């Protein structure tokens, strides 16, 4: 897609956002590799399966944008606004998301391998089944706490995922929409799953996390 074509679509989208006619940007499946979209307003845009490999989106507004299965490998999204963005299945390997706002973003099944998320806001973001191998989450904010690193993750037999985060405020467990300390997690699943096979498996996972916390505290 040429620079002129992109500019025309952005102009139409701007009119649509302001209620001055125009139309919503639909760049689904578009080839936007290495496109320079610094500070672009693509809020609410349709970018499903778009190829944004190595694109420059510094400071761009992608709030509410549909980026399902988009390719954003190596993209520069530093300082971008991605609140409520749909990034399910997106490839964000080696992407720069430093200080990006991902509040309430859908990151289910997203590949964030080697992504830089330092200082990013992930409050109420859905990271279910997201791949975070070697991702840098230093000082990222999740559920009001500041992350130091992902410490452990485990998946129960029914597919329910548990993630143990090492945060500045302590150790926290994310599971679905829940955000617990270890003690709170034990209390919750004892009350809701005691005496069931899934309850027993959950306790095994929490014991595994407890051992990791003890080991980390001894190494500190």
Secondary structure, DSSP 8 states (H G I E B T S, - for coil): --HHHHHHHHHHHHHHHTTSS----B-TT-B-TT-B-TT-B-TT-B-TT-B-TT-B-TT-B-TT-B-TT-B-TT-B-TT-B-TT-B-TT-B-TT-B-TT-B-TT-B-TT-B-TT-B-TT-B-TT-B-TT-B-TT-B-TT-EETTEEEEEEEEEEE-TTS-EEEEEEETTEEEEEETTEEE-HHHHHHHHHHHHTTSHHHHHHHHHHHHHHHHHHHHHHH-
